[in-house]
Amino acid sequence: MTFNKQFMQKAIQRIDELQNDIITKSKTINGADEYVQAKMRLFQENEKTRKKLKSIQIQEQALTENFLATHK
């Protein structure tokens, strides 16, 4: 099956519709807003921590490479 531009646009439009439907329905559930806000806060914290960890790993790799390059 090949995906053309029109098919992809329709798929994205349908995804948006479904997401909006879920958001609308979730607003009828007590505590849903607080739950979503807490989940988003944790997601953002997780992303920030992942980026920091990746930075540390890159620094560690560079340190090792520099050490090994100077001690051949």
Residue pairs with C-beta under 8 A, 6 or more apart in sequence:
26 32
26 36
27 33
